[in-house]
Amino acid sequence: MLDTRPPAVAGLFYPRDPGELAREVDALLAAVRAVPPGPCPKALIVPHAGYIYSGPIAASAFARVAPHGESIERVVLIGPAHRVFVPGLATPGAARLATPLGEVVVADEARELAANPAAHAKEHALEVILPFVQRVCPRARVVPVIGSRATPAEVGALLERYWGGRETLIVISSDLSHYEPYDVGRRRDTRTAERIVALDATLDGEDACGAIGIDGLLWLARAKHLRVELLDLRSSGDTAGDRARVVGYGAFACYEESR
């Protein structure tokens, strides 16, 4: 097992300076409109682009967790492998994950899963989520998993294995449509969001780059009767990019209705 997986995209997707990074994450969370009182989400779906593009959308989901963050002891992170093909699902095989804010301890149970350090080495899908976890859930250990090809049932089985209780939060990392004209992307992302809220576990990579994780969560959500709420739906054309070729971003919170 590796000791620590160092950050690969600090200074690119988010600030390298610890103070600047903490201030930016806190400002993104503070900018979210008043969060209604209620239970902590069991799961989130959040985007993973540079903070200038998708940070406000990710913050809208983590703001729902923030009032409960001190009680979260474990965060299960599922994201796509962008750079290296990963059949099935794999962890980084590291004891800790580093960001400019410090190190996040990898939960012991991650050792039960296959490791692929090379696939994680330059991957951003989970790394850009970690500073939000560090600021919102400071006591949490993580189970960090990426994959390229796995069925909804396979991903759902992994999530069921680590589902736990109120101490565990599931976070699925995914952007939505890629490089469409603004209006085309908006229509496509609206349809995708409707399918996610309806627990349709048949998304593909054209709908969302992290469809592997979304489909696994939705597959399990049907069995567990989760309610999915759309929190924010925008694109890079709404935040910091032009509107000729946009990337879509959605934030969703999943709730256990009995809680």
Order of alpha helices (4+ residues) and beta strands (2+ residues): beta-alpha-beta-alpha-beta-beta-beta-beta-alpha-alpha-beta-alpha-beta-beta-alpha-alpha-beta-alpha-beta
